[in-house]
Amino acid sequence: MKGTELLKQEHGTIEHVANACDVFAEMLLNGIKVPTDVLHSVAEFLRVFCGDYHHEQEAWFFAMLRVKGFPSKDFPMDSLRREHDRLALLTHTLTKAVDMYAASDRRADAALMSTLRALAELYSDHIWKENYVLLPIAEELFTATDQRVLADTLHMVNLAKGTNARWAVEQLRSSIGLCPECNEQEPRAV
């Protein structure tokens, strides 16, 4: 499989979680309590899978684009880098908001709901830019050898960080699977 296809697969996993964030925000807005372990699992997924694992994959991908002559200071690269920073900040904010939610006997506040919504929106936009702007550009720029190098590099990242990333995915799936309120709302696509 080509390296760009592997990245797109990873984006699918992230997109499912972004959609779940929106579902959880809606549940909270409607007065449905979301178990704290589910929300902690979302925050952990975003930190480990997106922040540690996938961010490293994208760093290598962006470096390969630069080597191929793609400008790193223009759209979409600079915009995507700023979004990575914003997503890391929102993930940190989510962790704090979930801790407050847990301490307040699961009374949702505006910060928790708005952070979940912001994460859902920004991840959806971010992934759209990568899937429909950046990856097609890479498809044009990369030779078959470049694609193999990217796939091999992603495999190396997977060997180094994939165990923790897969654990975060499984923890999230498990916590959602054990949540009757969550299963009624359809975030199971994670």
N, CA and C atoms as an extended XYZ file, in Angstrom:
570
Properties=species:S:1:pos:R:3:atomname:S:1:resname:S:1:resid:I:1 pbc="F F F"
N         0.846       -1.177        0.000 N   MET     1
C         0.000        0.000        0.000 CA  MET     1
C         0.893        1.242        0.000 C   MET     1
N         0.485        2.252       -0.769 N   LYS     2
C         1.252        3.491       -0.853 CA  LYS     2
C         1.210        4.229        0.488 C   LYS     2
N         2.265        4.998        0.737 N   GLY     3
C         2.342        5.766        1.973 CA  GLY     3
C         1.192        6.743        2.135 C   GLY     3
N         0.791        7.385        1.049 N   THR     4
C        -0.314        8.339        1.133 CA  THR     4
C        -1.623        7.634        1.479 C   THR     4
N        -1.791        6.396        1.003 N   GLU     5
C        -2.994        5.629        1.346 CA  GLU     5
C        -2.991        5.252        2.830 C   GLU     5
N        -1.814        4.944        3.369 N   LEU     6
C        -1.711        4.641        4.798 CA  LEU     6
C        -2.106        5.855        5.637 C   LEU     6
N        -1.661        7.035        5.226 N   LEU     7
C        -2.032        8.249        5.950 CA  LEU     7
C        -3.541        8.473        5.899 C   LEU     7
N        -4.117        8.238        4.741 N   LYS     8
C        -5.563        8.422        4.604 CA  LYS     8
C        -6.323        7.448        5.503 C   LYS     8
N        -5.831        6.239        5.654 N   GLN     9
C        -6.442        5.268        6.567 CA  GLN     9
C        -6.418        5.791        8.005 C   GLN     9
N        -5.268        6.313        8.407 N   GLU    10
C        -5.139        6.870        9.763 CA  GLU    10
C        -6.127        8.020        9.944 C   GLU    10
N        -6.290        8.826        8.910 N   HIS    11
C        -7.233        9.944        8.979 CA  HIS    11
C        -8.656        9.449        9.220 C   HIS    11
N        -8.992        8.295        8.655 N   GLY    12
C       -10.324        7.731        8.867 CA  GLY    12
C       -10.583        7.435       10.332 C   GLY    12
N        -9.596        6.891       11.009 N   THR    13
C        -9.726        6.613       12.448 CA  THR    13
C        -9.930        7.910       13.214 C   THR    13
N        -9.146        8.915       12.901 N   ILE    14
C        -9.248       10.205       13.591 CA  ILE    14
C       -10.601       10.851       13.308 C   ILE    14
N       -11.067       10.735       12.089 N   GLU    15
C       -12.360       11.311       11.721 CA  GLU    15
C       -13.502       10.691       12.529 C   GLU    15
N       -13.444        9.400       12.756 N   HIS    16
C       -14.471        8.732       13.560 CA  HIS    16
C       -14.494        9.305       14.976 C   HIS    16
N       -13.325        9.538       15.543 N   VAL    17
C       -13.262       10.085       16.897 CA  VAL    17
C       -13.735       11.540       16.904 C   VAL    17
N       -13.401       12.286       15.873 N   ALA    18
C       -13.893       13.668       15.779 CA  ALA    18
C       -15.417       13.677       15.745 C   ALA    18
N       -16.000       12.767       14.987 N   ASN    19
C       -17.465       12.664       14.944 CA  ASN    19
C       -18.026       12.287       16.311 C   ASN    19
N       -17.340       11.381       17.010 N   ALA    20
C       -17.781       10.990       18.350 CA  ALA    20
C       -17.726       12.188       19.302 C   ALA    20
N       -16.711       13.037       19.166 N   CYS    21
C       -16.627       14.247       20.006 CA  CYS    21
C       -17.874       15.106       19.826 C   CYS    21
N       -18.317       15.244       18.599 N   ASP    22
C       -19.521       16.028       18.325 CA  ASP    22
C       -20.751       15.363       18.943 C   ASP    22
N       -20.839       14.043       18.850 N   VAL    23
C       -21.955       13.303       19.447 CA  VAL    23
C       -21.952       13.487       20.964 C   VAL    23
N       -20.784       13.393       21.582 N   PHE    24
C       -20.707       13.552       23.039 CA  PHE    24
C       -21.091       14.965       23.462 C   PHE    24
N       -20.676       15.958       22.700 N   ALA    25
C       -21.057       17.342       23.011 CA  ALA    25
C       -22.571       17.497       22.944 C   ALA    25
N       -23.173       16.901       21.933 N   GLU    26
C       -24.631       16.954       21.778 CA  GLU    26
C       -25.338       16.240       22.936 C   GLU    26
N       -24.809       15.105       23.327 N   MET    27
C       -25.378       14.381       24.459 CA  MET    27
C       -25.358       15.247       25.715 C   MET    27
N       -24.217       15.860       25.985 N   LEU    28
C       -24.083       16.712       27.172 CA  LEU    28
C       -25.033       17.898       27.104 C   LEU    28
N       -25.138       18.491       25.929 N   LEU    29
C       -26.048       19.621       25.734 CA  LEU    29
C       -27.490       19.216       26.027 C   LEU    29
N       -27.846       17.978       25.699 N   ASN    30
C       -29.203       17.475       25.927 CA  ASN    30
C       -29.400       16.883       27.322 C   ASN    30
N       -28.395       17.065       28.185 N   GLY    31
C       -28.526       16.601       29.564 CA  GLY    31
C       -28.230       15.129       29.776 C   GLY    31
N       -27.679       14.473       28.765 N   ILE    32
C       -27.310       13.057       28.895 CA  ILE    32
C       -25.878       12.998       29.415 C   ILE    32
N       -25.694       12.339       30.539 N   LYS    33
C       -24.361       12.239       31.122 CA  LYS    33
C       -23.519       11.245       30.326 C   LYS    33
N       -22.307       11.646       30.054 N   VAL    34
C       -21.349       10.782       29.372 CA  VAL    34
C       -20.372       10.298       30.438 C   VAL    34
N       -20.152        8.999       30.538 N   PRO    35
C       -19.219        8.499       31.554 CA  PRO    35
C       -17.833        9.134       31.412 C   PRO    35
N       -17.255        9.441       32.567 N   THR    36
C       -15.944       10.101       32.542 CA  THR    36
C       -14.881        9.219       31.905 C   THR    36
N       -14.994        7.886       32.054 N   ASP    37
C       -13.979        7.035       31.431 CA  ASP    37
C       -14.021        7.129       29.914 C   ASP    37
N       -15.202        7.359       29.354 N   VAL    38
C       -15.308        7.553       27.899 CA  VAL    38
C       -14.602        8.846       27.502 C   VAL    38
N       -14.881        9.914       28.227 N   LEU    39
C       -14.266       11.205       27.897 CA  LEU    39
C       -12.761       11.190       28.145 C   LEU    39
N       -12.330       10.503       29.216 N   HIS    40
C       -10.883       10.365       29.440 CA  HIS    40
C       -10.245        9.570       28.299 C   HIS    40
N       -10.944        8.550       27.812 N   SER    41
C       -10.419        7.751       26.693 CA  SER    41
C       -10.319        8.580       25.416 C   SER    41
N       -11.280        9.478       25.203 N   VAL    42
C       -11.206       10.374       24.043 CA  VAL    42
C        -9.965       11.253       24.157 C   VAL    42
N        -9.784       11.866       25.330 N   ALA    43
C        -8.625       12.745       25.532 CA  ALA    43
C        -7.315       11.971       25.366 C   ALA    43
N        -7.273       10.754       25.894 N   GLU    44
C        -6.066        9.934       25.775 CA  GLU    44
C        -5.812        9.547       24.318 C   GLU    44
N        -6.866        9.195       23.591 N   PHE    45
C        -6.728        8.892       22.166 CA  PHE    45
C        -6.138       10.104       21.431 C   PHE    45
N        -6.692       11.273       21.682 N   LEU    46
C        -6.219       12.473       20.993 CA  LEU    46
C        -4.757       12.763       21.337 C   LEU    46
N        -4.392       12.537       22.580 N   ARG    47
C        -3.012       12.804       22.998 CA  ARG    47
C        -2.048       11.766       22.410 C   ARG    47
N        -2.404       10.479       22.539 N   VAL    48
C        -1.477        9.416       22.146 CA  VAL    48
C        -1.533        9.152       20.639 C   VAL    48
N        -2.724        8.859       20.125 N   PHE    49
C        -2.836        8.490       18.710 CA  PHE    49
C        -2.556        9.695       17.814 C   PHE    49
N        -3.255       10.796       18.079 N   CYS    50
C        -3.102       11.967       17.209 CA  CYS    50
C        -1.829       12.747       17.510 C   CYS    50
N        -1.623       13.062       18.791 N   GLY    51
C        -0.517       13.932       19.172 CA  GLY    51
C         0.845       13.288       19.061 C   GLY    51
N         0.984       12.053       19.537 N   ASP    52
C         2.295       11.397       19.513 CA  ASP    52
C         2.528       10.632       18.207 C   ASP    52
N         1.638        9.728       17.923 N   TYR    53
C         1.816        8.783       16.818 CA  TYR    53
C         1.590        9.428       15.451 C   TYR    53
N         0.395        9.944       15.225 N   HIS    54
C         0.079       10.474       13.895 CA  HIS    54
C         0.861       11.757       13.597 C   HIS    54
N         1.087       12.559       14.607 N   HIS    55
C         1.874       13.780       14.391 CA  HIS    55
C         3.280       13.429       13.901 C   HIS    55
N         3.860       12.377       14.449 N   GLU    56
C         5.180       11.944       13.991 CA  GLU    56
C         5.116       11.470       12.538 C   GLU    56
N         4.066       10.729       12.188 N   GLN    57
C         3.905       10.302       10.799 CA  GLN    57
C         3.850       11.512        9.874 C   GLN    57
N         3.067       12.500       10.258 N   GLU    58
C         2.917       13.684        9.416 CA  GLU    58
C         4.200       14.506        9.345 C   GLU    58
N         4.973       14.515       10.408 N   ALA    59
C         6.249       15.245       10.369 CA  ALA    59
C         7.148       14.669        9.272 C   ALA    59
N         7.197       13.342        9.174 N   TRP    60
C         7.985       12.703        8.115 CA  TRP    60
C         7.398       12.994        6.737 C   TRP    60
N         6.082       12.926        6.647 N   PHE    61
C         5.399       13.217        5.380 CA  PHE    61
C         5.677       14.653        4.935 C   PHE    61
N         5.548       15.615        5.864 N   PHE    62
C         5.806       17.019        5.533 CA  PHE    62
C         7.268       17.205        5.101 C   PHE    62
N         8.185       16.508        5.766 N   ALA    63
C         9.604       16.608        5.397 CA  ALA    63
C         9.824       16.094        3.976 C   ALA    63
N         9.168       15.010        3.623 N   MET    64
C         9.301       14.489        2.256 CA  MET    64
C         8.749       15.479        1.240 C   MET    64
N         7.646       16.139        1.567 N   LEU    65
C         7.101       17.155        0.664 CA  LEU    65
C         8.092       18.295        0.462 C   LEU    65
N         8.740       18.719        1.557 N   ARG    66
C         9.739       19.801        1.443 CA  ARG    66
C        10.886       19.371        0.534 C   ARG    66
N        11.348       18.133        0.697 N   VAL    67
C        12.436       17.620       -0.129 CA  VAL    67
C        12.035       17.631       -1.603 C   VAL    67
N        10.770       17.380       -1.877 N   LYS    68
C        10.280       17.370       -3.258 CA  LYS    68
C        10.031       18.792       -3.783 C   LYS    68
N        10.310       19.803       -2.951 N   GLY    69
C        10.190       21.184       -3.402 CA  GLY    69
C         8.874       21.860       -3.074 C   GLY    69
N         8.009       21.185       -2.324 N   PHE    70
C         6.729       21.800       -1.959 CA  PHE    70
C         6.989       22.883       -0.911 C   PHE    70
N         6.478       24.103       -1.116 N   PRO    71
C         6.773       25.205       -0.200 CA  PRO    71
C         6.199       24.955        1.201 C   PRO    71
N         7.045       25.134        2.197 N   SER    72
C         6.621       24.848        3.567 CA  SER    72
C         6.059       26.083        4.281 C   SER    72
N         6.171       27.240        3.680 N   LYS    73
C         5.694       28.467        4.333 CA  LYS    73
C         4.320       28.905        3.826 C   LYS    73
N         3.805       28.269        2.796 N   ASP    74
C         2.549       28.687        2.193 CA  ASP    74
C         1.423       27.737        2.595 C   ASP    74
N         0.206       28.077        2.107 N   PHE    75
C        -0.927       27.183        2.291 CA  PHE    75
C        -0.643       25.906        1.508 C   PHE    75
N        -0.949       24.771        2.001 N   PRO    76
C        -1.626       24.471        3.255 CA  PRO    76
C        -0.681       24.162        4.412 C   PRO    76
N         0.632       24.082        4.150 N   MET    77
C         1.574       23.604        5.169 CA  MET    77
C         1.575       24.466        6.428 C   MET    77
N         1.695       25.754        6.270 N   ASP    78
C         1.751       26.632        7.438 CA  ASP    78
C         0.440       26.563        8.220 C   ASP    78
N        -0.660       26.535        7.490 N   SER    79
C        -1.977       26.426        8.115 CA  SER    79
C        -2.110       25.117        8.886 C   SER    79
N        -1.666       24.026        8.314 N   LEU    80
C        -1.750       22.725        8.977 CA  LEU    80
C        -0.883       22.686       10.231 C   LEU    80
N         0.298       23.303       10.174 N   ARG    81
C         1.156       23.347       11.363 CA  ARG    81
C         0.490       24.132       12.494 C   ARG    81
N        -0.131       25.250       12.160 N   ARG    82
C        -0.848       26.032       13.189 CA  ARG    82
C        -2.008       25.214       13.757 C   ARG    82
N        -2.681       24.480       12.893 N   GLU    83
C        -3.779       23.638       13.368 CA  GLU    83
C        -3.275       22.537       14.298 C   GLU    83
N        -2.112       21.964       14.009 N   HIS    84
C        -1.538       20.961       14.912 CA  HIS    84
C        -1.348       21.564       16.305 C   HIS    84
N        -0.828       22.776       16.350 N   ASP    85
C        -0.630       23.450       17.642 CA  ASP    85
C        -1.963       23.685       18.348 C   ASP    85
N        -2.951       24.124       17.597 N   ARG    86
C        -4.282       24.386       18.175 CA  ARG    86
C        -4.924       23.079       18.664 C   ARG    86
N        -4.766       22.007       17.909 N   LEU    87
C        -5.323       20.716       18.322 CA  LEU    87
C        -4.657       20.212       19.602 C   LEU    87
N        -3.352       20.411       19.727 N   ALA    88
C        -2.656       20.010       20.962 CA  ALA    88
C        -3.183       20.808       22.148 C   ALA    88
N        -3.397       22.092       21.957 N   LEU    89
C        -3.935       22.935       23.026 CA  LEU    89
C        -5.360       22.510       23.387 C   LEU    89
N        -6.177       22.243       22.401 N   LEU    90
C        -7.550       21.794       22.661 CA  LEU    90
C        -7.570       20.435       23.370 C   LEU    90
N        -6.654       19.563       23.032 N   THR    91
C        -6.572       18.262       23.704 CA  THR    91
C        -6.229       18.458       25.179 C   THR    91
N        -5.294       19.337       25.459 N   HIS    92
C        -4.937       19.652       26.843 CA  HIS    92
C        -6.141       20.257       27.571 C   HIS    92
N        -6.841       21.166       26.906 N   THR    93
C        -8.028       21.790       27.486 CA  THR    93
C        -9.100       20.746       27.759 C   THR    93
N        -9.267       19.797       26.841 N   LEU    94
C       -10.246       18.729       27.039 CA  LEU    94
C        -9.907       17.905       28.279 C   LEU    94
N        -8.650       17.558       28.448 N   THR    95
C        -8.236       16.776       29.614 CA  THR    95
C        -8.619       17.510       30.900 C   THR    95
N        -8.348       18.789       30.967 N   LYS    96
C        -8.695       19.596       32.152 CA  LYS    96
C       -10.209       19.668       32.333 C   LYS    96
N       -10.940       19.857       31.237 N   ALA    97
C       -12.403       19.963       31.312 CA  ALA    97
C       -13.028       18.641       31.765 C   ALA    97
N       -12.470       17.518       31.321 N   VAL    98
C       -12.981       16.218       31.738 CA  VAL    98
C       -12.702       16.004       33.227 C   VAL    98
N       -11.529       16.420       33.678 N   ASP    99
C       -11.225       16.321       35.110 CA  ASP    99
C       -12.220       17.135       35.935 C   ASP    99
N       -12.562       18.313       35.459 N   MET   100
C       -13.541       19.145       36.167 CA  MET   100
C       -14.928       18.498       36.134 C   MET   100
N       -15.284       17.925       35.013 N   TYR   101
C       -16.560       17.222       34.859 CA  TYR   101
C       -16.639       16.058       35.851 C   TYR   101
N       -15.556       15.309       35.961 N   ALA   102
C       -15.520       14.176       36.894 CA  ALA   102
C       -15.637       14.664       38.337 C   ALA   102
N       -14.966       15.752       38.666 N   ALA   103
C       -14.981       16.279       40.031 CA  ALA   103
C       -16.334       16.897       40.401 C   ALA   103
N       -17.114       17.292       39.408 N   SER   104
C       -18.400       17.951       39.675 CA  SER   104
C       -19.570       16.983       39.567 C   SER   104
N       -19.293       15.697       39.755 N   ASP   105
C       -20.320       14.671       39.669 CA  ASP   105
C       -21.018       14.688       38.312 C   ASP   105
N       -20.204       14.828       37.261 N   ARG   106
C       -20.652       14.781       35.865 CA  ARG   106
C       -21.701       15.840       35.529 C   ARG   106
N       -21.469       17.041       36.008 N   ARG   107
C       -22.278       18.175       35.554 CA  ARG   107
C       -21.479       18.874       34.466 C   ARG   107
N       -21.982       18.791       33.265 N   ALA   108
C       -21.259       19.350       32.121 CA  ALA   108
C       -21.307       20.871       32.155 C   ALA   108
N       -20.194       21.459       31.790 N   ASP   109
C       -20.172       22.911       31.671 CA  ASP   109
C       -19.886       23.291       30.217 C   ASP   109
N       -19.992       24.571       29.976 N   ALA   110
C       -19.824       25.067       28.609 CA  ALA   110
C       -18.428       24.776       28.067 C   ALA   110
N       -17.424       24.808       28.933 N   ALA   111
C       -16.051       24.570       28.468 CA  ALA   111
C       -15.894       23.163       27.892 C   ALA   111
N       -16.461       22.180       28.564 N   LEU   112
C       -16.362       20.805       28.076 CA  LEU   112
C       -17.071       20.658       26.737 C   LEU   112
N       -18.288       21.149       26.667 N   MET   113
C       -19.051       21.010       25.418 CA  MET   113
C       -18.400       21.783       24.274 C   MET   113
N       -17.945       22.991       24.543 N   SER   114
C       -17.342       23.787       23.461 CA  SER   114
C       -16.004       23.203       23.023 C   SER   114
N       -15.259       22.617       23.956 N   THR   115
C       -13.987       21.998       23.583 CA  THR   115
C       -14.222       20.771       22.715 C   THR   115
N       -15.197       19.945       23.082 N   LEU   116
C       -15.530       18.785       22.251 CA  LEU   116
C       -15.952       19.219       20.857 C   LEU   116
N       -16.785       20.241       20.780 N   ARG   117
C       -17.239       20.742       19.469 CA  ARG   117
C       -16.078       21.310       18.666 C   ARG   117
N       -15.209       22.075       19.339 N   ALA   118
C       -14.062       22.672       18.638 CA  ALA   118
C       -13.139       21.584       18.099 C   ALA   118
N       -12.915       20.544       18.893 N   LEU   119
C       -12.083       19.429       18.420 CA  LEU   119
C       -12.722       18.743       17.219 C   LEU   119
N       -14.021       18.497       17.296 N   ALA   120
C       -14.718       17.844       16.186 CA  ALA   120
C       -14.594       18.673       14.909 C   ALA   120
N       -14.821       19.951       15.034 N   GLU   121
C       -14.786       20.829       13.855 CA  GLU   121
C       -13.374       20.964       13.291 C   GLU   121
N       -12.408       21.220       14.171 N   LEU   122
C       -11.044       21.443       13.685 CA  LEU   122
C       -10.444       20.163       13.093 C   LEU   122
N       -10.664       19.017       13.742 N   TYR   123
C       -10.149       17.773       13.162 CA  TYR   123
C       -10.802       17.483       11.818 C   TYR   123
N       -12.096       17.712       11.696 N   SER   124
C       -12.776       17.477       10.414 CA  SER   124
C       -12.195       18.375        9.322 C   SER   124
N       -12.018       19.653        9.627 N   ASP   125
C       -11.435       20.587        8.648 CA  ASP   125
C       -10.001       20.210        8.303 C   ASP   125
N        -9.236       19.890        9.336 N   HIS   126
C        -7.823       19.549        9.171 CA  HIS   126
C        -7.667       18.316        8.269 C   HIS   126
N        -8.442       17.301        8.560 N   ILE   127
C        -8.344       16.066        7.775 CA  ILE   127
C        -8.832       16.296        6.346 C   ILE   127
N        -9.848       17.125        6.173 N   TRP   128
C       -10.310       17.427        4.822 CA  TRP   128
C        -9.174       18.053        4.027 C   TRP   128
N        -8.475       19.038        4.614 N   LYS   129
C        -7.358       19.694        3.911 CA  LYS   129
C        -6.282       18.679        3.537 C   LYS   129
N        -5.990       17.788        4.453 N   GLU   130
C        -4.944       16.808        4.156 CA  GLU   130
C        -5.399       15.804        3.098 C   GLU   130
N        -6.632       15.283        3.234 N   ASN   131
C        -7.109       14.271        2.290 CA  ASN   131
C        -7.382       14.816        0.899 C   ASN   131
N        -7.891       16.043        0.812 N   TYR   132
C        -8.348       16.560       -0.483 CA  TYR   132
C        -7.489       17.664       -1.073 C   TYR   132
N        -6.492       18.126       -0.315 N   VAL   133
C        -5.554       19.114       -0.853 CA  VAL   133
C        -4.145       18.534       -0.852 C   VAL   133
N        -3.635       18.195        0.328 N   LEU   134
C        -2.231       17.810        0.458 CA  LEU   134
C        -1.922       16.414       -0.098 C   LEU   134
N        -2.730       15.421        0.222 N   LEU   135
C        -2.437       14.076       -0.278 CA  LEU   135
C        -2.514       13.984       -1.803 C   LEU   135
N        -3.480       14.631       -2.463 N   PRO   136
C        -3.452       14.615       -3.931 CA  PRO   136
C        -2.206       15.294       -4.521 C   PRO   136
N        -1.733       16.339       -3.861 N   ILE   137
C        -0.497       16.986       -4.313 CA  ILE   137
C         0.666       16.006       -4.173 C   ILE   137
N         0.712       15.305       -3.045 N   ALA   138
C         1.775       14.323       -2.828 CA  ALA   138
C         1.703       13.204       -3.860 C   ALA   138
N         0.482       12.788       -4.192 N   GLU   139
C         0.314       11.742       -5.215 CA  GLU   139
C         0.962       12.176       -6.532 C   GLU   139
N         0.858       13.465       -6.844 N   GLU   140
C         1.455       13.992       -8.083 CA  GLU   140
C         2.977       14.099       -7.976 C   GLU   140
N         3.463       14.520       -6.807 N   LEU   141
C         4.894       14.770       -6.632 CA  LEU   141
C         5.712       13.503       -6.394 C   LEU   141
N         5.143       12.544       -5.696 N   PHE   142
C         5.905       11.376       -5.265 CA  PHE   142
C         5.988       10.320       -6.356 C   PHE   142
N         7.187        9.822       -6.530 N   THR   143
C         7.398        8.680       -7.416 CA  THR   143
C         7.003        7.406       -6.664 C   THR   143
N         7.027        6.293       -7.353 N   ALA   144
C         6.744        5.010       -6.700 CA  ALA   144
C         7.766        4.748       -5.589 C   ALA   144
N         9.010        5.128       -5.836 N   THR   145
C        10.053        4.965       -4.816 CA  THR   145
C         9.761        5.846       -3.611 C   THR   145
N         9.343        7.088       -3.845 N   ASP   146
C         8.981        7.989       -2.742 CA  ASP   146
C         7.849        7.388       -1.910 C   ASP   146
N         6.874        6.818       -2.589 N   GLN   147
C         5.750        6.209       -1.882 CA  GLN   147
C         6.213        5.038       -1.012 C   GLN   147
N         7.148        4.236       -1.547 N   ARG   148
C         7.691        3.123       -0.758 CA  ARG   148
C         8.476        3.638        0.443 C   ARG   148
N         9.267        4.692        0.224 N   VAL   149
C        10.034        5.282        1.333 CA  VAL   149
C         9.079        5.804        2.403 C   VAL   149
N         8.020        6.494        1.979 N   LEU   150
C         7.037        7.004        2.941 CA  LEU   150
C         6.373        5.840        3.684 C   LEU   150
N         5.966        4.810        2.963 N   ALA   151
C         5.327        3.649        3.609 CA  ALA   151
C         6.290        2.992        4.595 C   ALA   151
N         7.549        2.842        4.222 N   ASP   152
C         8.546        2.250        5.124 CA  ASP   152
C         8.761        3.123        6.356 C   ASP   152
N         8.776        4.422        6.158 N   THR   153
C         8.949        5.349        7.274 CA  THR   153
C         7.752        5.278        8.217 C   THR   153
N         6.547        5.238        7.659 N   LEU   154
C         5.352        5.110        8.480 CA  LEU   154
C         5.370        3.789        9.244 C   LEU   154
N         5.884        2.751        8.607 N   HIS   155
C         6.019        1.454        9.276 CA  HIS   155
C         6.983        1.569       10.464 C   HIS   155
N         8.065        2.307       10.303 N   MET   156
C         9.031        2.494       11.394 CA  MET   156
C         8.389        3.267       12.551 C   MET   156
N         7.607        4.295       12.227 N   VAL   157
C         6.886        5.033       13.268 CA  VAL   157
C         5.922        4.087       13.974 C   VAL   157
N         5.269        3.236       13.194 N   ASN   158
C         4.340        2.269       13.771 CA  ASN   158
C         5.067        1.317       14.725 C   ASN   158
N         6.248        0.870       14.353 N   LEU   159
C         7.014       -0.008       15.236 CA  LEU   159
C         7.392        0.704       16.534 C   LEU   159
N         7.728        1.982       16.418 N   ALA   160
C         8.157        2.745       17.593 CA  ALA   160
C         6.993        3.177       18.479 C   ALA   160
N         5.885        3.581       17.870 N   LYS   161
C         4.793        4.186       18.646 CA  LYS   161
C         3.435        3.539       18.430 C   LYS   161
N         3.360        2.576       17.560 N   GLY   162
C         2.078        1.982       17.196 CA  GLY   162
C         1.394        1.215       18.307 C   GLY   162
N         2.161        0.586       19.170 N   THR   163
C         1.548       -0.179       20.259 CA  THR   163
C         0.721        0.739       21.151 C   THR   163
N         1.287        1.859       21.538 N   ASN   164
C         0.548        2.812       22.376 CA  ASN   164
C        -0.642        3.402       21.625 C   ASN   164
N        -0.465        3.663       20.342 N   ALA   165
C        -1.552        4.229       19.541 CA  ALA   165
C        -2.713        3.247       19.442 C   ALA   165
N        -2.410        1.977       19.162 N   ARG   166
C        -3.465        0.972       19.069 CA  ARG   166
C        -4.141        0.749       20.430 C   ARG   166
N        -3.356        0.821       21.498 N   TRP   167
C        -3.921        0.699       22.840 CA  TRP   167
C        -4.939        1.817       23.089 C   TRP   167
N        -4.599        3.048       22.680 N   ALA   168
C        -5.517        4.187       22.860 CA  ALA   168
C        -6.810        3.965       22.076 C   ALA   168
N        -6.704        3.428       20.865 N   VAL   169
C        -7.893        3.142       20.056 CA  VAL   169
C        -8.742        2.084       20.754 C   VAL   169
N        -8.111        1.019       21.215 N   GLU   170
C        -8.857       -0.068       21.863 CA  GLU   170
C        -9.494        0.381       23.174 C   GLU   170
N        -8.796        1.212       23.937 N   GLN   171
C        -9.363        1.741       25.178 CA  GLN   171
C       -10.619        2.558       24.879 C   GLN   171
N       -10.554        3.363       23.851 N   LEU   172
C       -11.708        4.185       23.482 CA  LEU   172
C       -12.856        3.306       23.012 C   LEU   172
N       -12.585        2.341       22.151 N   ARG   173
C       -13.632        1.423       21.684 CA  ARG   173
C       -14.278        0.693       22.858 C   ARG   173
N       -13.443        0.226       23.764 N   SER   174
C       -13.938       -0.519       24.914 CA  SER   174
C       -14.813        0.358       25.809 C   SER   174
N       -14.370        1.566       26.102 N   SER   175
C       -15.155        2.434       26.989 CA  SER   175
C       -16.474        2.835       26.335 C   SER   175
N       -16.478        3.064       25.035 N   ILE   176
C       -17.727        3.380       24.335 CA  ILE   176
C       -18.633        2.149       24.320 C   ILE   176
N       -18.041        0.983       24.095 N   GLY   177
C       -18.820       -0.249       24.051 CA  GLY   177
C       -19.521       -0.565       25.368 C   GLY   177
N       -18.943       -0.113       26.467 N   LEU   178
C       -19.519       -0.365       27.790 CA  LEU   178
C       -20.477        0.739       28.238 C   LEU   178
N       -20.748        1.682       27.368 N   CYS   179
C       -21.571        2.844       27.724 CA  CYS   179
C       -22.926        2.752       27.019 C   CYS   179
N       -23.979        2.327       27.730 N   PRO   180
C       -25.298        2.210       27.084 CA  PRO   180
C       -25.792        3.539       26.508 C   PRO   180
N       -25.556        4.638       27.234 N   GLU   181
C       -25.996        5.951       26.744 CA  GLU   181
C       -25.291        6.304       25.433 C   GLU   181
N       -24.000        5.958       25.367 N   CYS   182
C       -23.204        6.262       24.171 CA  CYS   182
C       -23.657        5.435       22.978 C   CYS   182
N       -23.933        4.170       23.204 N   ASN   183
C       -24.321        3.280       22.115 CA  ASN   183
C       -25.665        3.656       21.504 C   ASN   183
N       -26.511        4.292       22.280 N   GLU   184
C       -27.791        4.770       21.740 CA  GLU   184
C       -27.591        5.949       20.798 C   GLU   184
N       -26.446        6.629       20.915 N   GLN   185
C       -26.204        7.853       20.149 CA  GLN   185
C       -25.329        7.614       18.916 C   GLN   185
N       -24.862        6.406       18.692 N   GLU   186
C       -24.108        6.010       17.492 CA  GLU   186
C       -22.689        6.569       17.348 C   GLU   186
N       -21.885        6.708       18.394 N   PRO   187
C       -20.476        7.040       18.141 CA  PRO   187
C       -19.629        5.787       17.990 C   PRO   187
N       -20.251        4.615       17.766 N   ARG   188
C       -19.528        3.347       17.759 CA  ARG   188
C       -18.566        3.190       16.594 C   ARG   188
N       -18.571        4.070       15.655 N   ALA   189
C       -17.733        3.895       14.480 CA  ALA   189
C       -16.253        4.031       14.781 C   ALA   189
N       -15.901        4.311       16.014 N   VAL   190
C       -14.489        4.455       16.382 CA  VAL   190
C       -13.793        3.136       16.196 C   VAL   190
